[in-house]
């Protein structure tokens, strides 16, 4: 069994790459599975994997490094149920120091059943280009520190979403990144393209690295960087007697994303899993491409609709929660019945790894 640990900042495209990576492997007859991970307990990514019929498990309520035993148990569960040859383990987007706290412990404690552990770190190509051109990053100093450390410890750096760049921008990025990260394995990837994803998978298979380098991390800065971000998770149900529930759900998505823009809040990621009339859709917005999410041109009538919301925004959690409450209050004035479930809003706690192996 091989485990491919996948890191990188919020919104860098890890989930899309993993989902399409699983499809590439399945087409080759290779059984696979995914362990998703988040500080919260209700994950859009997990539902997305289920929608795509990918065997999956979750580590909830904290990162892999701080919940190593839970990760170990979920790997066992996938192994027992599906006997996968490959498991992708997708880390929380605000985490770093993963070689020392996750990769090396997996190698040390599961050497009898894991033949290889790899580590890829994803970065958004647009944000990386702006950074390399000296334009800075969209977050505060401590959170930017995490972003930089994620690149530093990457054993394979996946520069993702290159399809959003023009050819001249891509050439400039390759030149600047090659100078800045000389000697690092880098792939410039469009994770929506099967050929591009297959190249990533093939490079993971070629890795023969036996020595994995831990990095130095200032945990005070790291902890402050995570605490800069607000997590908001909840499920929202829309009920109507005139078939307008789905339209109201998309109206909420439009209003909420618009409010974030109005307040000029730095976005890690904003994810919605919308469902109505036995249909489901994942909707995502990230820092590099963030704009108000428009309603679809055509929406079927429905008496009920649900949204699972995962928001990771640089703002006080109470302010983020109040934004949702204010929008829902205004929508209720129009006669829509709206119910909220499993509401959680918080700042991540200070990172406290179960294991840390430096050498």
C-alpha positions as CSV (number, residue, x, y, z in Angstrom):
1,X,0.0,0.0,0.0
2,X,1.2,3.5,-0.9
3,X,0.1,6.7,0.9
4,X,0.3,10.0,-0.9
5,X,0.2,12.8,1.6
6,X,-1.2,16.0,-0.1
7,X,-0.6,19.4,1.5
8,X,-0.9,23.0,0.4
9,X,-2.8,26.1,1.4
10,X,-6.5,26.6,1.4
11,X,-7.9,26.9,-2.1
12,X,-4.9,25.5,-3.8
13,X,-6.9,22.8,-5.6
14,X,-6.0,19.7,-3.6
15,X,-9.4,18.1,-3.6
16,X,-9.9,18.5,-7.4
17,X,-6.5,17.0,-8.1
18,X,-7.1,14.1,-5.7
19,X,-10.5,13.3,-7.1
20,X,-9.2,13.3,-10.7
21,X,-6.1,11.4,-9.5
22,X,-8.4,8.7,-8.2
23,X,-10.2,8.5,-11.5
24,X,-6.8,8.2,-13.3
25,X,-5.8,5.3,-11.0
26,X,-9.2,3.6,-11.4
27,X,-8.9,3.7,-15.2
28,X,-5.6,1.8,-14.7
29,X,-7.3,-0.8,-12.5
30,X,-5.6,0.5,-9.3
31,X,-7.8,0.5,-6.2
32,X,-7.6,3.7,-4.3
33,X,-9.2,5.7,-1.4
34,X,-9.0,9.1,0.3
35,X,-8.7,10.3,3.8
36,X,-10.0,13.9,4.0
37,X,-9.1,16.2,6.9
38,X,-10.4,19.4,8.5
39,X,-10.5,21.4,11.7
40,X,-14.3,21.2,11.5
41,X,-16.7,18.2,11.5
42,X,-18.9,18.7,8.5
43,X,-16.9,18.6,5.3
44,X,-17.9,19.6,1.7
45,X,-14.9,17.6,0.5
46,X,-16.1,14.4,2.0
47,X,-19.4,14.7,0.4
48,X,-17.7,15.5,-2.9
49,X,-15.7,12.3,-2.7
50,X,-18.9,10.3,-1.9
51,X,-20.6,12.0,-4.9
52,X,-17.8,10.7,-7.1
53,X,-18.0,7.2,-5.6
54,X,-14.5,7.4,-4.2
55,X,-13.9,5.2,-1.0
56,X,-13.2,7.8,1.7
57,X,-12.8,8.3,5.4
58,X,-12.5,11.5,7.5
59,X,-10.2,12.9,10.2
60,X,-12.4,15.6,11.7
61,X,-12.0,18.2,14.4
62,X,-8.2,18.8,13.9
63,X,-5.3,18.2,11.6
64,X,-3.6,14.9,10.8
65,X,-0.5,15.9,12.9
66,X,-2.6,16.6,16.0
67,X,-4.9,13.6,15.4
68,X,-2.4,11.1,14.2
69,X,-4.1,8.1,15.9
70,X,-7.3,9.0,14.2
71,X,-5.5,9.1,10.8
72,X,-4.0,5.7,11.6
73,X,-7.4,4.3,12.4
74,X,-9.0,5.7,9.2
75,X,-6.2,4.2,7.1
76,X,-7.0,0.9,8.8
77,X,-10.7,1.3,8.0
78,X,-10.1,1.9,4.3
79,X,-7.7,-1.0,4.2
80,X,-10.2,-3.4,5.8
81,X,-13.2,-2.3,3.7
82,X,-11.6,-1.7,0.3
83,X,-8.0,-3.0,0.3
84,X,-6.7,0.0,-1.7
85,X,-3.3,0.0,-3.3
86,X,-3.1,3.8,-3.0
87,X,-4.5,6.2,-0.4
88,X,-4.4,9.9,-0.8
89,X,-4.4,11.8,2.6
90,X,-5.5,15.4,2.1
91,X,-4.3,17.7,4.9
92,X,-5.9,20.8,6.4
93,X,-5.0,23.7,4.2
94,X,-3.6,25.8,7.1
95,X,-1.1,23.1,8.3
96,X,2.6,22.8,7.8
97,X,5.5,20.8,9.3
98,X,3.9,17.7,7.8
99,X,7.1,15.8,7.0
100,X,8.1,15.6,10.6
101,X,4.6,15.1,12.1
102,X,2.8,12.9,9.6
103,X,5.1,11.5,6.9
104,X,7.9,10.3,9.1
105,X,5.5,8.8,11.8
106,X,3.7,6.9,9.0
107,X,7.0,5.5,7.8
108,X,8.1,4.6,11.3
109,X,5.0,3.1,12.7
110,X,3.5,1.5,9.6
111,X,6.6,0.1,7.9
112,X,5.1,-3.3,7.7
113,X,2.1,-2.4,5.5
114,X,3.0,0.9,3.8
115,X,5.7,0.5,1.1
116,X,6.0,4.2,0.2
117,X,4.8,7.6,1.6
118,X,5.1,10.6,-0.7
119,X,4.4,14.3,0.0
120,X,3.1,16.8,-2.5
121,X,2.4,20.4,-1.7
122,X,0.1,22.4,-3.9
123,X,0.2,26.1,-4.5
124,X,-2.1,28.3,-6.5
125,X,-0.2,29.5,-9.6
126,X,-1.7,33.0,-9.6
127,X,-0.8,33.6,-6.0
128,X,2.7,32.2,-6.5
129,X,3.3,34.5,-9.5
130,X,2.2,37.6,-7.6
131,X,4.4,36.6,-4.6
132,X,7.5,36.0,-6.8
133,X,6.9,39.4,-8.5
134,X,7.0,41.0,-5.0
135,X,3.3,41.8,-4.8
136,X,2.8,40.1,-1.5
137,X,0.3,37.6,-0.2
138,X,-3.4,38.3,0.6
139,X,-3.2,37.3,4.3
140,X,-1.5,38.5,7.5
141,X,2.2,38.0,8.3
142,X,1.7,34.9,10.4
143,X,-0.6,33.2,7.9
144,X,1.7,34.1,5.1
145,X,4.5,32.3,7.1
146,X,2.5,29.0,6.9
147,X,2.1,29.5,3.1
148,X,5.8,29.9,2.7
149,X,6.7,27.0,4.9
150,X,4.3,24.7,2.9
151,X,6.4,25.5,-0.2
152,X,9.7,25.1,1.6
153,X,8.9,21.5,2.8
154,X,7.3,20.3,-0.4
155,X,9.1,17.2,-1.7
156,X,7.1,17.7,-5.0
157,X,5.7,21.2,-5.5
158,X,2.6,21.2,-7.6
159,X,2.1,24.7,-9.1
160,X,-1.6,24.3,-9.8
161,X,-4.3,26.0,-11.8
162,X,-1.9,27.0,-14.6
163,X,-4.9,26.9,-17.0
164,X,-5.9,30.3,-15.5
165,X,-2.7,31.9,-16.6
166,X,-1.9,33.3,-20.0
167,X,1.1,31.8,-21.9
168,X,3.4,34.8,-21.1
169,X,2.4,34.7,-17.5
170,X,3.1,30.9,-17.3
171,X,6.5,31.4,-18.9
172,X,7.3,34.1,-16.4
173,X,6.2,32.0,-13.5
174,X,8.3,29.0,-14.6
175,X,11.3,31.2,-14.9
176,X,10.9,32.9,-11.5
177,X,10.0,29.7,-9.7
178,X,12.9,27.9,-11.3
179,X,15.3,30.6,-9.9
180,X,13.6,30.8,-6.5
181,X,13.2,27.0,-5.9
182,X,16.2,25.7,-7.7
183,X,16.6,21.9,-7.2
184,X,13.0,21.3,-6.1
185,X,10.8,18.9,-8.0
186,X,8.1,21.1,-9.6
187,X,5.1,20.3,-11.8
188,X,3.0,22.9,-13.4
189,X,-0.5,21.4,-13.4
190,X,-4.0,21.8,-14.5
191,X,-5.9,19.4,-12.2
192,X,-8.9,19.4,-14.5
193,X,-6.9,17.8,-17.2
194,X,-6.4,14.0,-17.0
195,X,-3.0,14.1,-18.8
196,X,-1.7,16.7,-16.4
197,X,-2.9,14.7,-13.4
198,X,-1.5,11.5,-14.8
199,X,2.0,13.1,-14.9
200,X,1.7,13.9,-11.2
201,X,0.7,10.3,-10.4
202,X,3.6,9.0,-12.5
203,X,6.0,11.2,-10.7
204,X,4.8,10.0,-7.3
205,X,5.4,6.4,-8.5
206,X,9.0,7.3,-9.5
207,X,10.0,8.7,-6.2
208,X,12.6,6.6,-4.5
209,X,13.6,9.1,-1.8
210,X,14.5,7.4,1.4
211,X,15.6,10.5,3.4
212,X,12.8,13.0,4.1
213,X,13.9,16.4,5.3
214,X,12.1,18.0,8.2
215,X,12.0,21.8,8.3
216,X,12.4,24.2,11.1
217,X,9.1,25.8,12.1
218,X,8.4,28.5,14.7
219,X,5.2,27.1,16.3
220,X,4.3,30.5,17.9
221,X,4.1,32.1,14.5
222,X,2.5,29.0,13.0
223,X,-0.2,28.9,15.7
224,X,-0.9,32.7,15.3
225,X,-1.2,32.2,11.6
226,X,-3.9,29.6,12.0
227,X,-5.6,31.7,14.7
228,X,-5.9,34.5,12.1
229,X,-8.4,32.5,10.2
230,X,-12.1,31.9,11.0
231,X,-13.7,28.5,10.4
232,X,-17.5,28.4,9.8
233,X,-19.3,25.2,9.0
234,X,-23.1,24.7,8.9
235,X,-25.9,23.1,7.1
236,X,-28.8,25.4,5.9
237,X,-32.2,24.1,4.8
238,X,-34.5,26.1,2.6
239,X,-38.2,25.2,2.4
240,X,-40.9,26.8,0.3
241,X,-44.5,26.2,-0.8
242,X,-44.1,27.7,-4.2
243,X,-41.1,25.8,-5.6
244,X,-38.5,28.6,-4.9
245,X,-36.3,26.7,-2.4
246,X,-33.4,26.1,-4.7
247,X,-33.5,29.7,-6.0
248,X,-33.3,30.9,-2.4
249,X,-30.3,28.6,-1.7
250,X,-28.4,30.0,-4.6
251,X,-29.5,33.5,-3.6
252,X,-27.9,32.9,-0.2
253,X,-24.7,31.8,-1.9
254,X,-24.7,35.0,-4.0
255,X,-25.4,37.3,-1.1
256,X,-22.8,35.7,1.2
257,X,-20.0,35.8,-1.3
258,X,-21.0,39.3,-2.2
259,X,-20.8,40.4,1.4
260,X,-17.3,39.0,1.8
261,X,-16.2,41.1,-1.2
262,X,-17.9,44.2,0.2
263,X,-15.9,43.8,3.4
264,X,-12.7,43.1,1.5
265,X,-12.0,40.0,3.6
266,X,-9.1,37.7,2.6
267,X,-10.4,34.3,1.6
268,X,-8.8,31.0,2.1
269,X,-11.6,29.1,0.6
270,X,-15.4,29.2,0.4
271,X,-17.1,25.9,-0.4
272,X,-20.7,25.0,-0.8
273,X,-22.3,21.6,-1.4
274,X,-25.8,22.3,-2.7
275,X,-28.5,19.7,-3.1
276,X,-32.1,19.7,-4.3
277,X,-34.4,17.4,-6.3
278,X,-31.8,14.5,-5.8
279,X,-29.2,16.6,-7.5
280,X,-25.9,17.8,-5.9
281,X,-23.3,20.4,-6.8
282,X,-20.1,21.5,-5.3
283,X,-19.4,25.3,-5.6
284,X,-16.0,26.7,-4.7
285,X,-14.3,30.0,-4.6
286,X,-10.7,30.8,-3.6
287,X,-8.4,33.7,-2.9
288,X,-6.9,34.0,-6.4
289,X,-10.2,33.9,-8.3
290,X,-12.7,35.2,-5.7
291,X,-15.7,37.0,-6.9
292,X,-19.4,37.0,-6.1
293,X,-20.9,33.6,-7.0
294,X,-23.7,34.2,-9.4
295,X,-27.0,32.3,-9.5
296,X,-27.3,29.7,-12.4
297,X,-29.4,30.9,-15.3
298,X,-31.8,28.1,-14.9
299,X,-32.9,26.5,-11.6
300,X,-35.5,23.8,-11.3
301,X,-38.5,24.4,-9.0
302,X,-38.1,22.6,-5.7
303,X,-39.9,22.6,-2.4
304,X,-36.7,22.1,-0.4
305,X,-32.9,22.6,-0.8
306,X,-29.9,22.3,1.4
307,X,-26.5,23.8,1.5
308,X,-23.4,22.6,3.4
309,X,-21.2,25.6,3.9
310,X,-17.5,25.6,4.7
311,X,-15.9,29.0,5.0
312,X,-12.3,29.7,5.8
313,X,-11.8,33.5,6.0
314,X,-9.4,35.9,7.7
315,X,-11.9,37.6,10.0
316,X,-13.2,37.2,13.5
317,X,-15.4,34.1,13.7
318,X,-18.2,36.0,15.4
319,X,-18.3,38.5,12.6
320,X,-18.4,35.7,10.0
321,X,-21.2,34.0,11.8
322,X,-23.1,37.3,12.1
323,X,-22.9,37.8,8.4
324,X,-24.7,34.5,7.8
325,X,-27.4,35.4,10.5
326,X,-28.0,38.8,8.9
327,X,-28.5,37.4,5.4
328,X,-30.8,34.7,6.7
329,X,-32.8,37.2,8.7
330,X,-33.4,39.3,5.6
331,X,-34.4,36.4,3.5
332,X,-36.9,35.2,6.1
333,X,-38.6,38.6,5.8
334,X,-39.5,37.5,2.2
335,X,-41.4,34.5,3.6
336,X,-38.8,31.8,3.1
337,X,-38.5,29.1,5.8
338,X,-34.8,28.6,6.6
339,X,-33.4,26.2,9.2
340,X,-29.8,25.9,10.4
341,X,-28.1,22.8,11.6
342,X,-24.7,21.8,12.9
343,X,-23.4,25.3,13.2
344,X,-19.8,25.7,14.3
345,X,-17.6,28.8,14.0
346,X,-14.1,29.1,15.6
347,X,-10.4,29.8,15.3
348,X,-8.2,26.7,15.1
349,X,-6.5,25.7,18.3
350,X,-2.7,25.9,18.8
351,X,-1.0,23.0,16.9
352,X,0.2,20.2,19.2
353,X,1.4,17.3,17.1
354,X,1.1,13.7,18.4
355,X,4.6,12.9,17.1
356,X,7.4,15.0,15.7
357,X,10.4,13.3,14.2
358,X,13.1,15.7,13.2
359,X,15.7,13.3,11.9
